[in-house]
Amino acid sequence: MRFTISGKNLELTPRLQEMVISKLSKLERYFQDNTEVQVTLSVEKDRQKIEVTIPMKGTTIRAEEISTDMYASIDMVQETIERQLRRHKHRLIDRYQSGFTPTYLEEETEEDEEDAIKIIRTKHFALKPMDPEEACLQMEMLGHSFYMFRDSETDQVCVVYKRKNGTYGLIEPEA
């Protein structure tokens, strides 16, 4: 694994870099040797934040953890990534019912069953043509964090969503 570690509002000490590399190196068994791991450490007031992005074939593993201690954040992000990798492995196994397991994945554990995604409810509704601003108003009225609608100009199915900072985002399909 190749690491790219950067800091924001933080001095990257050799000890901190060693800690990140040693913790995330425990996940090497899931990846090929040339896998690029991008790590960003940042400090905002008393919040210690770590973001890890690992591009893989067909997907991207990404985790972000915040705590009051950077070393605790590093521990938590390693656990989060490992949980995501177990889920990814479980999906691959389901996809390939023949029992094929890629060489970069370990044997299945009992925790995989706990982490399996279960859909417990399905909703059906008509997509009304509207503009994104109207969709944002509808989303706010319903108290949801996202809203699916048909764009009145392009006739495409789009999604508006509320961002963490209180602004809105729009997801549009590519032509």
CNS distance restraints for C-alpha pairs under 8 A (distance, minus, plus):
assign (resid   1 and name CA) (resid  25 and name CA) 7.45 0.50 0.50
assign (resid   1 and name CA) (resid  28 and name CA) 6.73 0.50 0.50
assign (resid   1 and name CA) (resid  31 and name CA) 7.48 0.50 0.50
assign (resid   1 and name CA) (resid  32 and name CA) 7.17 0.50 0.50
assign (resid   1 and name CA) (resid  33 and name CA) 5.10 0.50 0.50
assign (resid   1 and name CA) (resid  34 and name CA) 5.51 0.50 0.50
assign (resid   1 and name CA) (resid  35 and name CA) 4.96 0.50 0.50
assign (resid   1 and name CA) (resid  36 and name CA) 6.07 0.50 0.50
assign (resid   1 and name CA) (resid  37 and name CA) 6.91 0.50 0.50
assign (resid   2 and name CA) (resid  33 and name CA) 7.84 0.50 0.50
assign (resid   2 and name CA) (resid  34 and name CA) 6.46 0.50 0.50
assign (resid   2 and name CA) (resid  35 and name CA) 6.11 0.50 0.50
assign (resid   2 and name CA) (resid  36 and name CA) 4.90 0.50 0.50
assign (resid   2 and name CA) (resid  37 and name CA) 5.97 0.50 0.50
assign (resid   3 and name CA) (resid  21 and name CA) 7.40 0.50 0.50
assign (resid   3 and name CA) (resid  36 and name CA) 6.10 0.50 0.50
assign (resid   3 and name CA) (resid  37 and name CA) 4.85 0.50 0.50
assign (resid   3 and name CA) (resid  38 and name CA) 6.07 0.50 0.50
assign (resid   3 and name CA) (resid  39 and name CA) 7.27 0.50 0.50
assign (resid   4 and name CA) (resid  36 and name CA) 7.50 0.50 0.50
assign (resid   4 and name CA) (resid  37 and name CA) 6.16 0.50 0.50
assign (resid   4 and name CA) (resid  38 and name CA) 4.87 0.50 0.50
assign (resid   4 and name CA) (resid  39 and name CA) 6.00 0.50 0.50
assign (resid   5 and name CA) (resid  17 and name CA) 7.34 0.50 0.50
assign (resid   5 and name CA) (resid  38 and name CA) 6.21 0.50 0.50
assign (resid   5 and name CA) (resid  39 and name CA) 4.73 0.50 0.50
assign (resid   5 and name CA) (resid  40 and name CA) 5.87 0.50 0.50
assign (resid   5 and name CA) (resid  41 and name CA) 7.62 0.50 0.50
assign (resid   6 and name CA) (resid  12 and name CA) 7.47 0.50 0.50
assign (resid   6 and name CA) (resid  39 and name CA) 6.32 0.50 0.50
assign (resid   6 and name CA) (resid  40 and name CA) 4.91 0.50 0.50
assign (resid   6 and name CA) (resid  41 and name CA) 6.28 0.50 0.50
assign (resid   7 and name CA) (resid  11 and name CA) 6.61 0.50 0.50
assign (resid   7 and name CA) (resid  12 and name CA) 6.08 0.50 0.50
assign (resid   7 and name CA) (resid  40 and name CA) 5.68 0.50 0.50
assign (resid   7 and name CA) (resid  41 and name CA) 4.77 0.50 0.50
assign (resid   7 and name CA) (resid  42 and name CA) 5.66 0.50 0.50
assign (resid   8 and name CA) (resid  40 and name CA) 7.34 0.50 0.50
assign (resid   8 and name CA) (resid  41 and name CA) 6.20 0.50 0.50
assign (resid   8 and name CA) (resid  42 and name CA) 4.52 0.50 0.50
assign (resid   8 and name CA) (resid  43 and name CA) 6.69 0.50 0.50
assign (resid   9 and name CA) (resid  42 and name CA) 5.86 0.50 0.50
assign (resid   9 and name CA) (resid  43 and name CA) 5.61 0.50 0.50
assign (resid   9 and name CA) (resid  44 and name CA) 7.43 0.50 0.50
assign (resid  10 and name CA) (resid  41 and name CA) 7.37 0.50 0.50
assign (resid  10 and name CA) (resid  42 and name CA) 6.04 0.50 0.50
assign (resid  10 and name CA) (resid  43 and name CA) 6.18 0.50 0.50
assign (resid  12 and name CA) (resid  16 and name CA) 6.42 0.50 0.50
assign (resid  12 and name CA) (resid  17 and name CA) 6.74 0.50 0.50
assign (resid  13 and name CA) (resid  17 and name CA) 6.36 0.50 0.50
assign (resid  14 and name CA) (resid  18 and name CA) 6.05 0.50 0.50
assign (resid  15 and name CA) (resid  19 and name CA) 6.16 0.50 0.50
assign (resid  16 and name CA) (resid  20 and name CA) 6.34 0.50 0.50
assign (resid  17 and name CA) (resid  21 and name CA) 6.20 0.50 0.50
assign (resid  18 and name CA) (resid  22 and name CA) 5.95 0.50 0.50
assign (resid  19 and name CA) (resid  23 and name CA) 6.09 0.50 0.50
assign (resid  19 and name CA) (resid  71 and name CA) 7.78 0.50 0.50
assign (resid  19 and name CA) (resid  74 and name CA) 7.96 0.50 0.50
assign (resid  20 and name CA) (resid  24 and name CA) 6.05 0.50 0.50
assign (resid  20 and name CA) (resid  74 and name CA) 6.55 0.50 0.50
assign (resid  21 and name CA) (resid  25 and name CA) 5.65 0.50 0.50
assign (resid  22 and name CA) (resid  26 and name CA) 6.77 0.50 0.50
assign (resid  23 and name CA) (resid  27 and name CA) 7.90 0.50 0.50
assign (resid  23 and name CA) (resid  74 and name CA) 7.43 0.50 0.50
assign (resid  23 and name CA) (resid  75 and name CA) 7.19 0.50 0.50
assign (resid  23 and name CA) (resid  78 and name CA) 6.62 0.50 0.50
assign (resid  24 and name CA) (resid  28 and name CA) 7.49 0.50 0.50
assign (resid  24 and name CA) (resid  78 and name CA) 6.19 0.50 0.50
assign (resid  27 and name CA) (resid  31 and name CA) 7.39 0.50 0.50
assign (resid  27 and name CA) (resid  82 and name CA) 7.16 0.50 0.50
assign (resid  28 and name CA) (resid  32 and name CA) 7.47 0.50 0.50
assign (resid  28 and name CA) (resid  33 and name CA) 7.81 0.50 0.50
assign (resid  29 and name CA) (resid 104 and name CA) 5.88 0.50 0.50
assign (resid  29 and name CA) (resid 105 and name CA) 6.80 0.50 0.50
assign (resid  29 and name CA) (resid 106 and name CA) 7.22 0.50 0.50
assign (resid  30 and name CA) (resid  85 and name CA) 7.65 0.50 0.50
assign (resid  30 and name CA) (resid 104 and name CA) 4.50 0.50 0.50
assign (resid  30 and name CA) (resid 105 and name CA) 4.97 0.50 0.50
assign (resid  30 and name CA) (resid 106 and name CA) 7.02 0.50 0.50
assign (resid  31 and name CA) (resid  35 and name CA) 6.41 0.50 0.50
assign (resid  31 and name CA) (resid 104 and name CA) 5.45 0.50 0.50
assign (resid  31 and name CA) (resid 105 and name CA) 7.81 0.50 0.50
assign (resid  32 and name CA) (resid 104 and name CA) 6.76 0.50 0.50
assign (resid  35 and name CA) (resid  54 and name CA) 7.54 0.50 0.50
assign (resid  35 and name CA) (resid  55 and name CA) 7.61 0.50 0.50
assign (resid  35 and name CA) (resid  56 and name CA) 7.63 0.50 0.50
assign (resid  36 and name CA) (resid  54 and name CA) 6.40 0.50 0.50
assign (resid  36 and name CA) (resid  55 and name CA) 7.09 0.50 0.50
assign (resid  37 and name CA) (resid  52 and name CA) 7.04 0.50 0.50
assign (resid  37 and name CA) (resid  53 and name CA) 6.06 0.50 0.50
assign (resid  37 and name CA) (resid  54 and name CA) 4.95 0.50 0.50
assign (resid  37 and name CA) (resid  55 and name CA) 7.57 0.50 0.50
assign (resid  38 and name CA) (resid  52 and name CA) 5.69 0.50 0.50
assign (resid  38 and name CA) (resid  53 and name CA) 5.20 0.50 0.50
assign (resid  38 and name CA) (resid  54 and name CA) 6.48 0.50 0.50
assign (resid  39 and name CA) (resid  50 and name CA) 7.05 0.50 0.50
assign (resid  39 and name CA) (resid  51 and name CA) 5.68 0.50 0.50
assign (resid  39 and name CA) (resid  52 and name CA) 4.59 0.50 0.50
assign (resid  39 and name CA) (resid  53 and name CA) 6.62 0.50 0.50
assign (resid  40 and name CA) (resid  50 and name CA) 5.70 0.50 0.50
assign (resid  40 and name CA) (resid  51 and name CA) 5.15 0.50 0.50
assign (resid  40 and name CA) (resid  52 and name CA) 6.60 0.50 0.50
assign (resid  41 and name CA) (resid  48 and name CA) 7.61 0.50 0.50
assign (resid  41 and name CA) (resid  49 and name CA) 5.82 0.50 0.50
assign (resid  41 and name CA) (resid  50 and name CA) 4.59 0.50 0.50
assign (resid  41 and name CA) (resid  51 and name CA) 6.57 0.50 0.50
assign (resid  42 and name CA) (resid  48 and name CA) 6.15 0.50 0.50
assign (resid  42 and name CA) (resid  49 and name CA) 5.19 0.50 0.50
assign (resid  42 and name CA) (resid  50 and name CA) 6.42 0.50 0.50
assign (resid  43 and name CA) (resid  47 and name CA) 5.74 0.50 0.50
assign (resid  43 and name CA) (resid  48 and name CA) 4.86 0.50 0.50
assign (resid  43 and name CA) (resid  49 and name CA) 6.15 0.50 0.50
assign (resid  44 and name CA) (resid  48 and name CA) 6.80 0.50 0.50
assign (resid  44 and name CA) (resid  49 and name CA) 7.99 0.50 0.50
assign (resid  46 and name CA) (resid  68 and name CA) 5.90 0.50 0.50
assign (resid  47 and name CA) (resid  66 and name CA) 6.27 0.50 0.50
assign (resid  47 and name CA) (resid  67 and name CA) 5.70 0.50 0.50
assign (resid  47 and name CA) (resid  68 and name CA) 5.16 0.50 0.50
assign (resid  47 and name CA) (resid  69 and name CA) 7.70 0.50 0.50
assign (resid  48 and name CA) (resid  66 and name CA) 5.54 0.50 0.50
assign (resid  48 and name CA) (resid  67 and name CA) 5.34 0.50 0.50
assign (resid  48 and name CA) (resid  68 and name CA) 5.43 0.50 0.50
assign (resid  48 and name CA) (resid  69 and name CA) 5.84 0.50 0.50
assign (resid  48 and name CA) (resid  70 and name CA) 5.11 0.50 0.50
assign (resid  48 and name CA) (resid  73 and name CA) 6.95 0.50 0.50
assign (resid  49 and name CA) (resid  64 and name CA) 7.18 0.50 0.50
assign (resid  49 and name CA) (resid  65 and name CA) 5.74 0.50 0.50
assign (resid  49 and name CA) (resid  66 and name CA) 4.39 0.50 0.50
assign (resid  49 and name CA) (resid  67 and name CA) 6.65 0.50 0.50
assign (resid  49 and name CA) (resid  70 and name CA) 6.83 0.50 0.50
assign (resid  49 and name CA) (resid  73 and name CA) 6.56 0.50 0.50
assign (resid  50 and name CA) (resid  64 and name CA) 5.68 0.50 0.50
assign (resid  50 and name CA) (resid  65 and name CA) 5.57 0.50 0.50
assign (resid  50 and name CA) (resid  66 and name CA) 6.64 0.50 0.50
assign (resid  50 and name CA) (resid  70 and name CA) 7.60 0.50 0.50
assign (resid  50 and name CA) (resid  73 and name CA) 6.36 0.50 0.50
assign (resid  50 and name CA) (resid  74 and name CA) 6.69 0.50 0.50
assign (resid  50 and name CA) (resid  77 and name CA) 7.33 0.50 0.50
assign (resid  51 and name CA) (resid  62 and name CA) 7.47 0.50 0.50
assign (resid  51 and name CA) (resid  63 and name CA) 5.85 0.50 0.50
assign (resid  51 and name CA) (resid  64 and name CA) 4.38 0.50 0.50
assign (resid  51 and name CA) (resid  65 and name CA) 6.72 0.50 0.50
assign (resid  51 and name CA) (resid  77 and name CA) 7.83 0.50 0.50
assign (resid  52 and name CA) (resid  62 and name CA) 5.62 0.50 0.50
assign (resid  52 and name CA) (resid  63 and name CA) 5.35 0.50 0.50
assign (resid  52 and name CA) (resid  64 and name CA) 6.41 0.50 0.50
assign (resid  52 and name CA) (resid  77 and name CA) 7.61 0.50 0.50
assign (resid  53 and name CA) (resid  60 and name CA) 7.04 0.50 0.50
assign (resid  53 and name CA) (resid  61 and name CA) 5.86 0.50 0.50
assign (resid  53 and name CA) (resid  62 and name CA) 4.46 0.50 0.50
assign (resid  53 and name CA) (resid  63 and name CA) 6.71 0.50 0.50
assign (resid  54 and name CA) (resid  60 and name CA) 5.75 0.50 0.50
assign (resid  54 and name CA) (resid  61 and name CA) 5.02 0.50 0.50
assign (resid  54 and name CA) (resid  62 and name CA) 6.26 0.50 0.50
assign (resid  55 and name CA) (resid  59 and name CA) 6.49 0.50 0.50
assign (resid  55 and name CA) (resid  60 and name CA) 4.36 0.50 0.50
assign (resid  55 and name CA) (resid  61 and name CA) 6.22 0.50 0.50
assign (resid  56 and name CA) (resid  60 and name CA) 5.39 0.50 0.50
assign (resid  56 and name CA) (resid  61 and name CA) 7.18 0.50 0.50
assign (resid  61 and name CA) (resid  81 and name CA) 7.01 0.50 0.50
assign (resid  61 and name CA) (resid  84 and name CA) 7.12 0.50 0.50
assign (resid  61 and name CA) (resid  85 and name CA) 7.67 0.50 0.50
assign (resid  62 and name CA) (resid  81 and name CA) 7.18 0.50 0.50
assign (resid  63 and name CA) (resid  77 and name CA) 6.13 0.50 0.50
assign (resid  63 and name CA) (resid  80 and name CA) 6.48 0.50 0.50
assign (resid  63 and name CA) (resid  81 and name CA) 6.21 0.50 0.50
assign (resid  64 and name CA) (resid  77 and name CA) 6.36 0.50 0.50
assign (resid  65 and name CA) (resid  73 and name CA) 5.52 0.50 0.50
assign (resid  65 and name CA) (resid  74 and name CA) 7.67 0.50 0.50
assign (resid  65 and name CA) (resid  76 and name CA) 6.51 0.50 0.50
assign (resid  65 and name CA) (resid  77 and name CA) 5.66 0.50 0.50
assign (resid  66 and name CA) (resid  73 and name CA) 5.75 0.50 0.50
assign (resid  67 and name CA) (resid  72 and name CA) 6.82 0.50 0.50
assign (resid  67 and name CA) (resid  73 and name CA) 5.65 0.50 0.50
assign (resid  68 and name CA) (resid  72 and name CA) 7.88 0.50 0.50
assign (resid  68 and name CA) (resid  73 and name CA) 7.99 0.50 0.50
assign (resid  69 and name CA) (resid  73 and name CA) 6.36 0.50 0.50
assign (resid  70 and name CA) (resid  74 and name CA) 6.24 0.50 0.50
assign (resid  71 and name CA) (resid  75 and name CA) 6.39 0.50 0.50
assign (resid  72 and name CA) (resid  76 and name CA) 6.19 0.50 0.50
assign (resid  73 and name CA) (resid  77 and name CA) 6.10 0.50 0.50
assign (resid  74 and name CA) (resid  78 and name CA) 6.29 0.50 0.50
assign (resid  75 and name CA) (resid  79 and name CA) 6.52 0.50 0.50
assign (resid  76 and name CA) (resid  80 and name CA) 6.22 0.50 0.50
assign (resid  77 and name CA) (resid  81 and name CA) 6.13 0.50 0.50
assign (resid  78 and name CA) (resid  82 and name CA) 6.19 0.50 0.50
assign (resid  79 and name CA) (resid  83 and name CA) 6.18 0.50 0.50
assign (resid  80 and name CA) (resid  84 and name CA) 6.28 0.50 0.50
assign (resid  81 and name CA) (resid  85 and name CA) 6.14 0.50 0.50
assign (resid  82 and name CA) (resid  86 and name CA) 6.28 0.50 0.50
assign (resid  83 and name CA) (resid  87 and name CA) 6.37 0.50 0.50
assign (resid  83 and name CA) (resid 115 and name CA) 7.47 0.50 0.50
assign (resid  84 and name CA) (resid  88 and name CA) 6.13 0.50 0.50
assign (resid  85 and name CA) (resid  89 and name CA) 6.05 0.50 0.50
assign (resid  86 and name CA) (resid  90 and name CA) 6.12 0.50 0.50
assign (resid  86 and name CA) (resid 108 and name CA) 7.90 0.50 0.50
assign (resid  86 and name CA) (resid 112 and name CA) 6.13 0.50 0.50
assign (resid  86 and name CA) (resid 115 and name CA) 7.91 0.50 0.50
assign (resid  87 and name CA) (resid  91 and name CA) 6.25 0.50 0.50
assign (resid  87 and name CA) (resid 112 and name CA) 6.61 0.50 0.50
assign (resid  87 and name CA) (resid 115 and name CA) 6.44 0.50 0.50
assign (resid  87 and name CA) (resid 116 and name CA) 6.54 0.50 0.50
assign (resid  88 and name CA) (resid  92 and name CA) 6.29 0.50 0.50
assign (resid  89 and name CA) (resid  93 and name CA) 6.20 0.50 0.50
assign (resid  89 and name CA) (resid 105 and name CA) 6.76 0.50 0.50
assign (resid  90 and name CA) (resid  94 and name CA) 6.22 0.50 0.50
assign (resid  90 and name CA) (resid 108 and name CA) 7.89 0.50 0.50
assign (resid  90 and name CA) (resid 112 and name CA) 6.78 0.50 0.50
assign (resid  90 and name CA) (resid 116 and name CA) 7.62 0.50 0.50
assign (resid  91 and name CA) (resid  95 and name CA) 6.09 0.50 0.50
assign (resid  92 and name CA) (resid  96 and name CA) 6.13 0.50 0.50
assign (resid  92 and name CA) (resid 101 and name CA) 7.59 0.50 0.50
assign (resid  93 and name CA) (resid  97 and name CA) 6.23 0.50 0.50
assign (resid  93 and name CA) (resid  99 and name CA) 6.49 0.50 0.50
assign (resid  93 and name CA) (resid 100 and name CA) 6.82 0.50 0.50
assign (resid  93 and name CA) (resid 101 and name CA) 6.51 0.50 0.50
assign (resid  96 and name CA) (resid 100 and name CA) 6.00 0.50 0.50
assign (resid 101 and name CA) (resid 105 and name CA) 6.94 0.50 0.50
assign (resid 108 and name CA) (resid 112 and name CA) 6.85 0.50 0.50
assign (resid 110 and name CA) (resid 114 and name CA) 7.45 0.50 0.50
assign (resid 111 and name CA) (resid 115 and name CA) 6.39 0.50 0.50
assign (resid 112 and name CA) (resid 116 and name CA) 6.19 0.50 0.50
assign (resid 127 and name CA) (resid 148 and name CA) 7.33 0.50 0.50
assign (resid 127 and name CA) (resid 149 and name CA) 5.23 0.50 0.50
assign (resid 127 and name CA) (resid 150 and name CA) 5.64 0.50 0.50
assign (resid 127 and name CA) (resid 157 and name CA) 7.97 0.50 0.50
assign (resid 128 and name CA) (resid 149 and name CA) 5.97 0.50 0.50
assign (resid 128 and name CA) (resid 150 and name CA) 5.76 0.50 0.50
assign (resid 129 and name CA) (resid 149 and name CA) 6.58 0.50 0.50
assign (resid 129 and name CA) (resid 150 and name CA) 4.62 0.50 0.50
assign (resid 129 and name CA) (resid 151 and name CA) 5.48 0.50 0.50
assign (resid 129 and name CA) (resid 152 and name CA) 4.68 0.50 0.50
assign (resid 129 and name CA) (resid 155 and name CA) 7.30 0.50 0.50
assign (resid 130 and name CA) (resid 134 and name CA) 6.24 0.50 0.50
assign (resid 130 and name CA) (resid 135 and name CA) 6.64 0.50 0.50
assign (resid 130 and name CA) (resid 149 and name CA) 6.97 0.50 0.50
assign (resid 130 and name CA) (resid 150 and name CA) 6.29 0.50 0.50
assign (resid 130 and name CA) (resid 151 and name CA) 5.38 0.50 0.50
assign (resid 130 and name CA) (resid 152 and name CA) 4.86 0.50 0.50
assign (resid 131 and name CA) (resid 135 and name CA) 6.39 0.50 0.50
assign (resid 131 and name CA) (resid 151 and name CA) 5.54 0.50 0.50
assign (resid 131 and name CA) (resid 152 and name CA) 5.78 0.50 0.50
assign (resid 131 and name CA) (resid 153 and name CA) 7.44 0.50 0.50
assign (resid 132 and name CA) (resid 136 and name CA) 6.24 0.50 0.50
assign (resid 132 and name CA) (resid 151 and name CA) 7.04 0.50 0.50
assign (resid 132 and name CA) (resid 160 and name CA) 6.97 0.50 0.50
assign (resid 132 and name CA) (resid 170 and name CA) 7.56 0.50 0.50
assign (resid 133 and name CA) (resid 137 and name CA) 6.49 0.50 0.50
assign (resid 134 and name CA) (resid 138 and name CA) 6.25 0.50 0.50
assign (resid 135 and name CA) (resid 139 and name CA) 6.11 0.50 0.50
assign (resid 135 and name CA) (resid 147 and name CA) 6.65 0.50 0.50
assign (resid 135 and name CA) (resid 148 and name CA) 7.73 0.50 0.50
assign (resid 135 and name CA) (resid 149 and name CA) 6.75 0.50 0.50
assign (resid 135 and name CA) (resid 160 and name CA) 6.90 0.50 0.50
assign (resid 136 and name CA) (resid 140 and name CA) 6.22 0.50 0.50
assign (resid 136 and name CA) (resid 147 and name CA) 7.35 0.50 0.50
assign (resid 136 and name CA) (resid 160 and name CA) 6.47 0.50 0.50
assign (resid 136 and name CA) (resid 161 and name CA) 7.71 0.50 0.50
assign (resid 136 and name CA) (resid 168 and name CA) 7.69 0.50 0.50
assign (resid 137 and name CA) (resid 141 and name CA) 6.19 0.50 0.50
assign (resid 138 and name CA) (resid 142 and name CA) 6.25 0.50 0.50
assign (resid 138 and name CA) (resid 147 and name CA) 7.62 0.50 0.50
assign (resid 139 and name CA) (resid 143 and name CA) 6.09 0.50 0.50
assign (resid 139 and name CA) (resid 144 and name CA) 5.50 0.50 0.50
assign (resid 139 and name CA) (resid 145 and name CA) 7.00 0.50 0.50
assign (resid 139 and name CA) (resid 146 and name CA) 6.33 0.50 0.50
assign (resid 139 and name CA) (resid 147 and name CA) 5.43 0.50 0.50
assign (resid 140 and name CA) (resid 144 and name CA) 6.46 0.50 0.50
assign (resid 140 and name CA) (resid 145 and name CA) 7.98 0.50 0.50
assign (resid 145 and name CA) (resid 161 and name CA) 5.64 0.50 0.50
assign (resid 145 and name CA) (resid 162 and name CA) 5.34 0.50 0.50
assign (resid 146 and name CA) (resid 159 and name CA) 6.75 0.50 0.50
assign (resid 146 and name CA) (resid 160 and name CA) 5.52 0.50 0.50
assign (resid 146 and name CA) (resid 161 and name CA) 4.02 0.50 0.50
assign (resid 146 and name CA) (resid 162 and name CA) 6.29 0.50 0.50
assign (resid 147 and name CA) (resid 159 and name CA) 5.54 0.50 0.50
assign (resid 147 and name CA) (resid 160 and name CA) 5.37 0.50 0.50
assign (resid 147 and name CA) (resid 161 and name CA) 6.41 0.50 0.50
assign (resid 148 and name CA) (resid 157 and name CA) 7.05 0.50 0.50
assign (resid 148 and name CA) (resid 158 and name CA) 5.80 0.50 0.50
assign (resid 148 and name CA) (resid 159 and name CA) 4.41 0.50 0.50
assign (resid 148 and name CA) (resid 160 and name CA) 6.60 0.50 0.50
assign (resid 149 and name CA) (resid 157 and name CA) 5.74 0.50 0.50
assign (resid 149 and name CA) (resid 158 and name CA) 5.53 0.50 0.50
assign (resid 149 and name CA) (resid 159 and name CA) 6.26 0.50 0.50
assign (resid 150 and name CA) (resid 155 and name CA) 5.76 0.50 0.50
assign (resid 150 and name CA) (resid 156 and name CA) 5.49 0.50 0.50
assign (resid 150 and name CA) (resid 157 and name CA) 4.47 0.50 0.50
assign (resid 150 and name CA) (resid 158 and name CA) 6.01 0.50 0.50
assign (resid 151 and name CA) (resid 155 and name CA) 5.02 0.50 0.50
assign (resid 151 and name CA) (resid 156 and name CA) 5.48 0.50 0.50
assign (resid 151 and name CA) (resid 157 and name CA) 6.31 0.50 0.50
assign (resid 151 and name CA) (resid 158 and name CA) 6.50 0.50 0.50
assign (resid 152 and name CA) (resid 156 and name CA) 7.97 0.50 0.50
assign (resid 156 and name CA) (resid 172 and name CA) 7.56 0.50 0.50
assign (resid 156 and name CA) (resid 173 and name CA) 7.20 0.50 0.50
assign (resid 157 and name CA) (resid 172 and name CA) 7.21 0.50 0.50
assign (resid 157 and name CA) (resid 173 and name CA) 7.32 0.50 0.50
assign (resid 158 and name CA) (resid 170 and name CA) 7.15 0.50 0.50
assign (resid 158 and name CA) (resid 171 and name CA) 5.63 0.50 0.50
assign (resid 158 and name CA) (resid 172 and name CA) 4.95 0.50 0.50
assign (resid 158 and name CA) (resid 173 and name CA) 6.91 0.50 0.50
assign (resid 159 and name CA) (resid 170 and name CA) 5.74 0.50 0.50
assign (resid 159 and name CA) (resid 171 and name CA) 5.04 0.50 0.50
assign (resid 159 and name CA) (resid 172 and name CA) 6.87 0.50 0.50
assign (resid 160 and name CA) (resid 168 and name CA) 6.79 0.50 0.50
assign (resid 160 and name CA) (resid 169 and name CA) 5.50 0.50 0.50
assign (resid 160 and name CA) (resid 170 and name CA) 4.46 0.50 0.50
assign (resid 160 and name CA) (resid 171 and name CA) 6.26 0.50 0.50
assign (resid 161 and name CA) (resid 168 and name CA) 5.61 0.50 0.50
assign (resid 161 and name CA) (resid 169 and name CA) 5.16 0.50 0.50
assign (resid 161 and name CA) (resid 170 and name CA) 6.48 0.50 0.50
assign (resid 162 and name CA) (resid 166 and name CA) 6.31 0.50 0.50
assign (resid 162 and name CA) (resid 167 and name CA) 6.04 0.50 0.50
assign (resid 162 and name CA) (resid 168 and name CA) 4.63 0.50 0.50
assign (resid 162 and name CA) (resid 169 and name CA) 6.29 0.50 0.50
assign (resid 163 and name CA) (resid 167 and name CA) 5.36 0.50 0.50
assign (resid 163 and name CA) (resid 168 and name CA) 5.53 0.50 0.50
assign (resid 163 and name CA) (resid 169 and name CA) 6.57 0.50 0.50
